Amino acid sequence: MPQTGPVPSALPDGEPVPPSGALPPAALAGLGSRPLGLYLHVPFCASRCGYCDFNTYVGSELGGGGLQDSYADAAVSELRLARQVLGDGASPVATVFVGGGTPTLLPAADLVRLLDVVREELGLAPGAEVTTEANPDSVDERYLAELREGGFTRVSFGMQSAVSSVLRVLDRTHTAGRPQQAVREARSAGFEQVSLDLIYGTPGESDDDWQASLDAALSAGPTHVSAYALIVEDGTRLARQVARGVLPAPDDDVLADRYLLAQHALKDLGWYEVSNWGEPCRHNLGYWRSDDWWGVGPGAHSHVGGVRWWNVKHPSAYAERTAAGRSPGAGREVLSDEDQRVERVLLEVRLREGLPLSVLRPAGLEASRRQVAEGLLEVGPHGEGRAVLTLRGRLLADAVVRDLVD
């Protein structure tokens, strides 16, 4: 399963990445025929949320703010490396996504500078989507205006909940109501595309709490809403609390009910991926469609032409390698045709546009017919020969995918 979002704390092994970062000729052969996205991972947080297992660091873990202060310089070095590796054959960057961590802990000038280097080294396609994630309490209207003036087109706020007791369990630092205010500030700064991220299934959250969060999110008028079930990840503070019996584990039936509440509340926005509604995030669509993307930053993953690689995790190791002009890649793998087929099944079936049935093997085709009969899939309505999840199928998406992969 490819890494398609914020960087997880654990990385695979893989084979060594050349110090130059050079890719096999076969990976470069199709450059220009596939969209290219760019992910910038900013691994710094003011504090760590108890449920988070992303590759992030707070100041006390880094011995001061030097690595954060110099992060932009290190990332610029990797962007220039990307230009050398990709050469002249790549398409201009169609989407940029700055994630974390909390990217907006960096000065707005740093994020704008990085976007300027993307434009200079790799080029930006006309109408490129440029997103940054932000904690609601890490920005103000002046900061957002600087980003908008610098070329950012989209901002995604981590709201998670509108209920103070739920925010406390999640160790979120913003207050209830602040995300809605942040959306208003983003609008005033000129952002037309604003997303809110929600989490459901937090221990102690009630159906009424979740409904209140959905209502509050919609009242802010976002163009996009993500709603993800809480996952108790190994090694997190939340996992330790659940193991000790301090907090209950999320219940699968409760999570299913919460998803149905989300679908009912968000139906007018329209779903385009199992956990996403509204105007699609084009960058994330690139992940789900297995396009090319280069991931910049500690632990960031990349994929170009069937080659996937990932960077060293720690910011100090990342800074040392980029300062020396070496690739920060920690390992890579070359995906076989079958690997790529399986990943298409895993990812594209989650999309509203569905999965072409031609990608399936005979056993998967037979499974798809059973799933249509069971009300989990429909063929269409987006053209003949595509498998699309029904609402019931979305609730059981993981099981549906496992049957289709065969």
GUKEKE-653352 format. One line per field, with one value per residue (C-alpha): residue in three letters; chain; x, y, z. Coordinates in Angstrom, 2 decimals. Example, Ala and Ser with C-alpha at 12.3 -4.5 7.8 and 13.67 -1.06 7.14 Angstrom:
BEGIN
resn	(ALA/SER)
chain	(A/A)
x	(12.30/13.67)
y	(-4.50/-1.06)
z	(7.80/7.14)
***
This chain:
BEGIN
resn	(MET/PRO/GLN/THR/GLY/PRO/VAL/PRO/SER/ALA/LEU/PRO/ASP/GLY/GLU/PRO/VAL/PRO/PRO/SER/GLY/ALA/LEU/PRO/PRO/ALA/ALA/LEU/ALA/GLY/LEU/GLY/SER/ARG/PRO/LEU/GLY/LEU/TYR/LEU/HIS/VAL/PRO/PHE/CYS/ALA/SER/ARG/CYS/GLY/TYR/CYS/ASP/PHE/ASN/THR/TYR/VAL/GLY/SER/GLU/LEU/GLY/GLY/GLY/GLY/LEU/GLN/ASP/SER/TYR/ALA/ASP/ALA/ALA/VAL/SER/GLU/LEU/ARG/LEU/ALA/ARG/GLN/VAL/LEU/GLY/ASP/GLY/ALA/SER/PRO/VAL/ALA/THR/VAL/PHE/VAL/GLY/GLY/GLY/THR/PRO/THR/LEU/LEU/PRO/ALA/ALA/ASP/LEU/VAL/ARG/LEU/LEU/ASP/VAL/VAL/ARG/GLU/GLU/LEU/GLY/LEU/ALA/PRO/GLY/ALA/GLU/VAL/THR/THR/GLU/ALA/ASN/PRO/ASP/SER/VAL/ASP/GLU/ARG/TYR/LEU/ALA/GLU/LEU/ARG/GLU/GLY/GLY/PHE/THR/ARG/VAL/SER/PHE/GLY/MET/GLN/SER/ALA/VAL/SER/SER/VAL/LEU/ARG/VAL/LEU/ASP/ARG/THR/HIS/THR/ALA/GLY/ARG/PRO/GLN/GLN/ALA/VAL/ARG/GLU/ALA/ARG/SER/ALA/GLY/PHE/GLU/GLN/VAL/SER/LEU/ASP/LEU/ILE/TYR/GLY/THR/PRO/GLY/GLU/SER/ASP/ASP/ASP/TRP/GLN/ALA/SER/LEU/ASP/ALA/ALA/LEU/SER/ALA/GLY/PRO/THR/HIS/VAL/SER/ALA/TYR/ALA/LEU/ILE/VAL/GLU/ASP/GLY/THR/ARG/LEU/ALA/ARG/GLN/VAL/ALA/ARG/GLY/VAL/LEU/PRO/ALA/PRO/ASP/ASP/ASP/VAL/LEU/ALA/ASP/ARG/TYR/LEU/LEU/ALA/GLN/HIS/ALA/LEU/LYS/ASP/LEU/GLY/TRP/TYR/GLU/VAL/SER/ASN/TRP/GLY/GLU/PRO/CYS/ARG/HIS/ASN/LEU/GLY/TYR/TRP/ARG/SER/ASP/ASP/TRP/TRP/GLY/VAL/GLY/PRO/GLY/ALA/HIS/SER/HIS/VAL/GLY/GLY/VAL/ARG/TRP/TRP/ASN/VAL/LYS/HIS/PRO/SER/ALA/TYR/ALA/GLU/ARG/THR/ALA/ALA/GLY/ARG/SER/PRO/GLY/ALA/GLY/ARG/GLU/VAL/LEU/SER/ASP/GLU/ASP/GLN/ARG/VAL/GLU/ARG/VAL/LEU/LEU/GLU/VAL/ARG/LEU/ARG/GLU/GLY/LEU/PRO/LEU/SER/VAL/LEU/ARG/PRO/ALA/GLY/LEU/GLU/ALA/SER/ARG/ARG/GLN/VAL/ALA/GLU/GLY/LEU/LEU/GLU/VAL/GLY/PRO/HIS/GLY/GLU/GLY/ARG/ALA/VAL/LEU/THR/LEU/ARG/GLY/ARG/LEU/LEU/ALA/ASP/ALA/VAL/VAL/ARG/ASP/LEU/VAL/ASP)
chain	(A/A/A/A/A/A/A/A/A/A/A/A/A/A/A/A/A/A/A/A/A/A/A/A/A/A/A/A/A/A/A/A/A/A/A/A/A/A/A/A/A/A/A/A/A/A/A/A/A/A/A/A/A/A/A/A/A/A/A/A/A/A/A/A/A/A/A/A/A/A/A/A/A/A/A/A/A/A/A/A/A/A/A/A/A/A/A/A/A/A/A/A/A/A/A/A/A/A/A/A/A/A/A/A/A/A/A/A/A/A/A/A/A/A/A/A/A/A/A/A/A/A/A/A/A/A/A/A/A/A/A/A/A/A/A/A/A/A/A/A/A/A/A/A/A/A/A/A/A/A/A/A/A/A/A/A/A/A/A/A/A/A/A/A/A/A/A/A/A/A/A/A/A/A/A/A/A/A/A/A/A/A/A/A/A/A/A/A/A/A/A/A/A/A/A/A/A/A/A/A/A/A/A/A/A/A/A/A/A/A/A/A/A/A/A/A/A/A/A/A/A/A/A/A/A/A/A/A/A/A/A/A/A/A/A/A/A/A/A/A/A/A/A/A/A/A/A/A/A/A/A/A/A/A/A/A/A/A/A/A/A/A/A/A/A/A/A/A/A/A/A/A/A/A/A/A/A/A/A/A/A/A/A/A/A/A/A/A/A/A/A/A/A/A/A/A/A/A/A/A/A/A/A/A/A/A/A/A/A/A/A/A/A/A/A/A/A/A/A/A/A/A/A/A/A/A/A/A/A/A/A/A/A/A/A/A/A/A/A/A/A/A/A/A/A/A/A/A/A/A/A/A/A/A/A/A/A/A/A/A/A/A/A/A/A/A/A/A/A/A/A/A/A/A/A/A/A/A/A/A/A/A/A/A/A/A/A/A/A/A/A/A/A/A/A/A/A/A/A/A/A/A/A/A/A/A)
x	(0.00/1.61/2.04/-0.40/-0.63/1.23/4.40/4.11/6.66/7.84/9.58/10.18/13.66/13.97/17.15/19.70/19.07/22.07/23.73/22.77/19.13/19.23/16.22/16.26/15.77/12.46/11.05/11.93/10.67/7.08/7.78/5.64/2.79/1.75/0.74/3.43/2.64/4.95/4.58/6.50/6.67/7.23/7.79/7.48/4.69/4.19/2.91/2.09/-1.52/-2.07/-3.43/-0.73/1.93/3.23/6.91/6.80/8.95/8.43/11.15/12.29/13.07/15.32/17.46/16.19/14.84/17.87/16.59/13.23/14.85/17.02/14.41/13.65/17.32/17.41/14.16/15.44/18.45/16.17/14.04/17.17/18.10/14.65/15.30/18.58/17.03/13.91/15.68/13.73/11.23/8.87/5.58/5.31/4.09/0.29/-0.25/1.75/0.72/2.54/1.77/3.07/3.36/2.22/3.63/2.39/4.82/7.30/7.21/4.90/7.94/9.58/6.57/6.35/10.09/9.72/6.88/9.02/11.79/9.28/8.25/11.86/13.24/10.33/7.72/4.10/1.34/-1.29/-3.99/-1.82/-3.42/-1.20/-2.34/-1.01/-2.28/-2.65/-3.71/-6.47/-4.46/-1.23/-2.36/-4.07/-5.46/-2.14/-0.26/-2.90/-2.83/0.93/0.44/-2.32/-0.26/2.66/0.69/-1.07/-4.59/-5.97/-5.76/-6.77/-7.51/-7.32/-10.62/-11.17/-14.11/-16.25/-16.67/-14.22/-14.24/-13.41/-10.62/-9.11/-9.06/-7.34/-4.82/-5.76/-4.57/-7.21/-10.49/-13.94/-15.03/-11.53/-11.63/-14.74/-13.03/-9.95/-12.14/-13.49/-9.93/-8.91/-11.84/-10.89/-7.33/-8.62/-8.72/-11.60/-10.79/-10.88/-10.98/-11.80/-10.58/-12.72/-12.17/-14.98/-15.01/-12.95/-13.43/-16.20/-17.66/-21.44/-23.61/-24.75/-21.11/-20.36/-23.48/-22.50/-19.07/-20.60/-23.04/-20.27/-18.04/-20.80/-21.76/-18.27/-18.92/-15.87/-15.49/-14.16/-14.54/-12.55/-13.97/-11.79/-12.43/-10.05/-7.42/-5.52/-1.95/0.69/3.19/0.95/-0.19/-3.76/-2.76/-1.18/-4.32/-6.51/-4.19/-4.38/-8.16/-8.09/-10.00/-12.17/-11.16/-13.32/-16.24/-16.68/-20.48/-20.27/-17.81/-20.20/-23.06/-20.90/-19.97/-23.65/-24.24/-21.38/-22.76/-26.20/-24.79/-22.32/-24.40/-24.96/-21.19/-20.98/-18.49/-15.58/-13.52/-14.67/-13.64/-13.82/-16.63/-16.79/-14.47/-11.80/-8.28/-6.46/-3.20/-4.73/-6.43/-2.93/-2.06/-5.21/-4.66/-0.97/0.37/3.94/4.87/8.07/8.04/10.39/11.35/12.22/10.50/8.62/7.69/7.94/6.73/7.89/7.27/6.82/9.74/8.89/11.40/11.37/13.66/15.55/13.27/15.10/15.42/19.12/19.97/17.92/19.71/23.15/22.47/20.96/23.75/26.27/24.47/23.38/19.96/18.14/16.60/16.76/15.48/13.47/11.64/10.85/7.23/6.43/3.50/1.54/2.45/1.11/-2.07/-2.76/-2.22/-4.68/-7.29/-6.50/-6.77/-9.07/-11.98/-12.22/-13.02/-16.48/-15.36/-14.66/-12.22/-12.08/-13.11/-10.33/-7.82/-9.27/-8.17/-10.80/-11.15/-11.54/-14.15/-16.11/-15.85/-17.13/-20.23/-20.93/-20.49/-22.93/-25.46/-24.83/-25.33/-21.70/-20.82/-22.59/-21.30/-21.54/-22.98/-19.65/-19.56/-19.63/-17.07/-16.29/-16.91/-18.25/-18.87/-22.41/-23.01/-23.03/-19.88/-18.17/-18.85/-17.14/-14.56/-11.58/-13.34/-14.50/-10.95/-9.51/-11.87/-11.17/-7.37/-7.36)
y	(0.00/3.30/6.14/8.78/11.37/12.67/10.72/7.68/7.17/3.76/3.35/0.17/-1.13/-1.38/-1.19/1.65/4.94/6.19/9.27/11.20/10.11/8.94/6.93/3.96/4.99/3.09/5.29/8.45/7.20/8.33/11.70/14.37/11.96/11.74/14.53/15.49/16.46/17.75/17.03/19.08/17.50/19.93/17.65/20.18/20.51/22.73/19.64/16.07/14.90/11.64/9.77/10.87/8.47/10.71/11.52/14.71/16.37/18.95/21.42/19.48/16.47/18.50/20.31/23.75/25.47/25.35/22.53/24.23/27.57/26.00/23.61/25.74/25.68/21.87/21.55/23.93/21.63/18.65/20.60/21.35/17.67/16.84/19.13/17.33/13.87/14.59/16.67/18.42/15.66/16.14/17.99/21.23/20.58/20.36/20.25/21.19/20.03/21.24/18.86/17.89/18.23/21.82/23.58/26.94/26.84/28.04/31.70/32.33/33.69/30.23/28.52/31.17/30.83/27.07/27.58/30.09/27.47/24.89/27.39/28.19/24.64/22.48/24.91/25.27/24.27/26.92/26.76/24.64/23.71/24.79/23.66/23.99/22.26/24.44/24.13/26.67/28.31/28.51/31.22/34.57/36.65/38.41/35.08/33.67/36.80/36.41/32.83/33.82/36.65/34.23/31.83/29.41/28.62/26.27/25.79/22.75/23.23/20.41/20.92/17.32/18.23/21.15/19.73/20.80/17.47/15.58/18.02/17.40/13.63/14.18/16.60/19.31/22.78/24.93/25.86/24.96/27.63/28.58/26.52/28.34/31.66/30.46/29.70/33.25/34.60/32.47/33.81/37.37/36.64/35.62/31.81/30.40/26.77/25.90/22.39/21.13/17.78/15.89/12.75/10.56/7.78/9.48/7.78/9.60/11.17/10.79/10.78/14.27/15.41/14.13/15.74/19.02/18.80/18.15/21.04/23.39/22.41/22.98/26.30/27.58/27.08/24.99/23.78/20.41/18.21/15.11/12.78/9.91/7.27/7.43/4.69/3.67/3.48/1.41/3.46/6.48/7.90/7.01/3.37/3.26/4.76/2.18/-0.67/0.44/0.68/4.43/4.95/2.51/1.42/2.75/0.40/-0.71/-0.47/3.04/4.06/2.79/4.78/7.90/7.46/7.31/10.52/12.12/11.01/12.37/15.71/16.10/14.66/18.03/18.51/15.12/12.37/11.79/9.40/7.22/9.76/13.00/15.27/18.49/20.02/17.33/17.83/17.35/16.52/13.58/12.41/12.10/9.63/7.59/7.50/6.47/9.57/10.76/12.77/13.87/14.03/16.59/16.48/14.03/10.68/11.89/9.28/9.71/7.78/8.24/5.78/2.73/3.52/4.42/5.80/7.39/9.83/9.45/10.19/12.52/16.23/16.29/13.34/14.94/18.27/16.60/14.74/17.66/20.00/17.54/17.47/13.86/12.35/12.07/8.80/6.01/3.23/2.48/-0.24/-0.87/-1.93/-4.84/-4.69/-6.82/-4.51/-1.58/-3.44/-4.33/-0.74/0.45/-1.86/-0.77/2.92/3.50/1.49/4.12/6.84/7.93/7.44/3.80/1.18/-0.05/-3.70/-4.33/-4.02/-7.09/-10.69/-13.42/-14.13/-10.41/-10.10/-12.96/-11.27/-8.02/-9.82/-11.24/-7.81/-6.26/-8.93/-8.18/-4.45/-3.48/-2.40/-1.02/-0.97/2.69/5.28/6.71/4.75/1.06/-1.24/0.55/-0.79/1.89/1.43/1.79/3.42/-0.02/-0.84/2.25/0.99/-2.30/-0.89/-2.75/-6.13/-5.27/-4.40/-7.62/-9.68/-7.65/-7.91/-11.70)
z	(0.00/-1.00/1.42/0.22/2.94/5.98/6.58/8.90/11.65/10.38/7.02/4.99/4.13/0.35/-1.72/-1.45/-3.24/-5.29/-3.71/-6.84/-6.53/-10.17/-11.34/-13.75/-17.40/-17.52/-14.74/-16.65/-20.00/-19.50/-17.91/-19.47/-20.17/-16.50/-14.10/-11.57/-7.99/-5.28/-1.57/1.00/4.45/7.32/10.34/13.17/15.74/18.76/20.62/19.65/19.49/21.35/18.32/15.85/14.53/11.72/11.39/13.44/16.11/18.83/19.80/22.87/20.67/18.37/20.93/19.99/16.92/14.62/12.43/12.08/11.27/8.55/7.18/4.11/3.07/3.27/1.32/-1.37/-1.82/-2.40/-4.87/-6.87/-6.71/-8.08/-11.03/-11.76/-11.49/-13.54/-16.16/-18.88/-19.56/-16.64/-16.88/-14.91/-11.38/-11.40/-7.63/-4.54/-1.07/2.05/4.91/8.29/11.14/11.20/8.12/9.37/12.29/9.67/8.69/5.75/3.92/4.12/2.54/-0.19/-0.84/-1.28/-3.74/-5.63/-5.93/-7.18/-9.83/-10.79/-10.80/-11.94/-13.25/-12.19/-14.59/-15.40/-12.73/-10.42/-7.10/-4.18/-0.72/2.78/5.88/8.97/12.56/13.20/15.99/13.97/11.52/11.40/8.54/7.95/7.68/5.33/3.18/2.76/1.58/-0.83/-2.27/-2.63/-4.83/-2.48/-3.70/-1.05/2.73/4.78/8.49/11.00/12.81/14.01/16.30/17.43/20.96/23.66/25.51/22.31/21.44/24.90/24.37/21.01/22.61/20.15/21.13/19.41/21.04/19.78/17.30/16.22/12.98/11.80/12.52/10.62/7.60/7.71/7.89/4.92/2.92/3.84/2.73/-0.72/-0.49/-2.52/-1.66/2.04/3.51/7.00/8.36/10.88/12.97/14.27/16.86/19.56/22.95/24.82/21.68/21.37/18.26/19.25/19.56/16.06/14.64/16.29/14.64/11.23/11.67/12.79/9.87/7.33/8.90/8.09/4.36/3.34/-0.23/0.98/4.07/5.02/7.69/8.89/11.54/14.48/14.26/17.38/16.06/17.85/19.81/20.34/23.68/22.71/22.16/25.62/27.17/25.43/26.47/30.12/29.97/30.57/27.31/25.33/21.84/18.98/18.22/14.59/14.72/16.19/13.48/10.80/12.30/12.43/8.78/7.86/9.81/7.88/4.53/5.37/6.53/3.66/0.83/-0.81/-1.10/-2.87/-2.12/-4.47/-2.30/0.58/3.25/1.25/0.09/-1.92/-4.50/-4.96/-3.73/-7.02/-5.26/-3.39/-6.58/-8.00/-5.25/-5.75/-9.51/-9.13/-10.88/-10.33/-7.26/-5.56/-1.76/-0.20/3.46/6.26/5.72/2.64/0.01/-3.76/-6.80/-10.37/-13.18/-10.97/-8.66/-5.07/-2.56/0.88/2.66/5.91/8.84/11.18/10.31/11.28/9.00/6.24/6.65/6.63/3.39/1.52/2.68/1.25/-2.10/-1.59/-2.04/1.30/0.08/2.67/0.42/-2.68/-4.55/-8.20/-8.55/-10.81/-13.22/-10.75/-7.85/-9.84/-10.79/-7.15/-6.08/-8.70/-7.21/-3.65/-4.46/-7.42/-6.05/-3.28/-5.82/-6.93/-10.54/-9.70/-10.91/-14.53/-14.55/-17.06/-14.18/-12.46/-12.94/-13.48/-9.75/-9.07/-11.83/-10.31/-6.91/-8.42/-9.76/-6.30/-4.76/-7.24/-6.25/-2.56/-3.05/-2.38/-5.93/-8.93/-12.50/-13.42/-13.42/-14.69/-17.91/-18.72/-17.22/-13.95/-10.44/-8.08/-4.36/-3.10/0.30/1.90/-0.04/1.34/4.86/3.93/1.51/2.97/2.61/-0.92/-1.97/-0.54/-2.71/-5.85/-5.57/-6.25)
***
